[in-house]
Amino acid sequence: MRNKEIVKQMINFQKESLENCFSMMVTLQLQAENILNFFHYLPVISDEGKKFMQQRTDAYKKWIDDLKKIMDEGYSRVEEFCDNNKMMTFREHTEHMYQFYLNQSKYISHDVKNTLEMMDATYKKGCDEFKKYVDDYVLSMKNVYYANQPPSTEKKPK
């Protein structure tokens, strides 16, 4: 159970760090929006320029909202996974079993050693698959930013 508490503390620390970064991003976005609002009242800016600034501001707000939703959903999944007592109990029992057999390794027959090696390989494979799942999820979060960017409004020369 001590491992579960440590993992929860690490998750909470990382969550709070990202929340702080996120609030800083929101503050910067609000400052940028205030600056852009100042330019809206200048007679030099055309309607097309105002429209472009509004599109960029709306796109950035949407990106921030989507990022917040993804972060919250991801942390709720991680917390749900960590709160799953069956998984933690299974891991602890597995650790105790391996420890017991390691202490008895001199007395174990060849067949049992092979079985333990197969169990170890299966356990490692499961851990690797979980790591791949987490890495893919992180990569998909990175791709959300690029997918939500509005198309470029620059005119290309003919």
N, C-alpha and C positions, 0 to 999 in steps of 0.2 A: 504494500500500500504506500510505502514511502516513495517509490518510483512514480506512482500516480500523482502524488502531491507535487513532486519536482516537475513533472511534465506539465501539470496545470499552471504552476508558477511561471515556467518558461513561456507557455502559450499566452498567459495574461500579460507578461512583460512585452512580448512581441506585439500583442494586440494593442496595448497602450501606446507603444512606440509608433505604430502605424496610425493610430487615432490622432496622435499629436502631429504627425506629418500631414495627415489628411486635413486637420483643422488649419494648419499653416497654409496648405494649398488653397483652401476655401477663403482664407483671409487675403491671400495674394490675388485670387480671382476677383474678390469684391473690390480690392484696390484698383485692379486693372479696369473693372467695370465702371468704377467712379471716374477714372481718367477718361475712358471712352465716352461716358455721358457728358463730360465737359466739352468734348469735341463735337458732340451732336448740336450744340448751340452756336457753333461758329458758322458764320455765313460762307466760309471758304469751302466747307465740306459739302459735296454734292449729295443728292438723295441716294445715288448709287453707292457712294462711300458710306453713308449712314446705314444703308441696308446691309452692306458687307460687314460693317462693325457689329451690327445686331446679330447677323448670322454666326459670326465667330463667337460672340458672347453666348448665344444660345447653345451652340455646339459644345463649347467648353463646359457650360453648366450641365448639359446632358451627360457628357463624359464623366464629370465628377459624380453625378448622381448614380450612374451605372457602376462606377468604380466602388462607391460606397456600398451599393447593393451586393456586389461580388464579394467585397471584403466581409461584410456581415454574414453572408451565406456561407462563405468558406470557414469562418471562425465558428459558426454554429455547427457545421459539420464536424470540424475538428473536436470541438467540445463534446458533441454527441458521441463521437468515437471514443474519446478519453473517459467519458462517463459510463461507457458500456462496461459494467463490472464483469460480465462474462469473459470479455476479451482480456481484461487485466488478470482475472483469476486464472484463465487458461495459460497466459504467459508466465505467471508466477509458478503455477504447478509444473509447467514445462521446465522452467529454470531449476526448480527443486529436484525434479526427476533427473535432469542432466547432471546436476551436481552430485546426486546420490550415485549415479552410475560412474561418474568420473572417479569418485572416491573408491569404487569397487573395481576399477579397470583391470587390476591384476587377476581377479577371479572370474572375469567374464569370458564366456566361450566365444569362439570365432563367429558363430551364427548371430549371437546377440550383438556383437560389435558391428557386424554388417547391418543389422537392423537399425541400430542406433545411428550409424553413418547415413543410412537412407532417410531416417527421420530428420537428421540434421540437415541434409540436403533439401528435403521438402520444406523445412522451416525457413531455410535461407532463401529458397525460391519464392516462398510466400512474401518474405520481407522485401525481396528485390522487386516483386510485382507491385507491392504496395508503394515502394519508393518510386517506381516508374509511374504509377497512377498519380502520385502527388506531383512529380515533375511535370507530367502532362497537364495537370490542372493549373500549375503555376504558369506554364507556357501559354495556355489558353487565356489566362488573365492578362498576360502581356499582349496577346493578339487582339484583345478587345479594344485596346487603345487605338491600334492601327485601323481596325475595322470601323470604328466610330468616327474617324476623322472625316470632315466634310470634303467633298471634291474641291479641287483647286478652281478658283474663279478667274485665274489669269487668262487673258486672251492670247492665243498663239498667233504669231505672224503667218500670213498666208503666203 
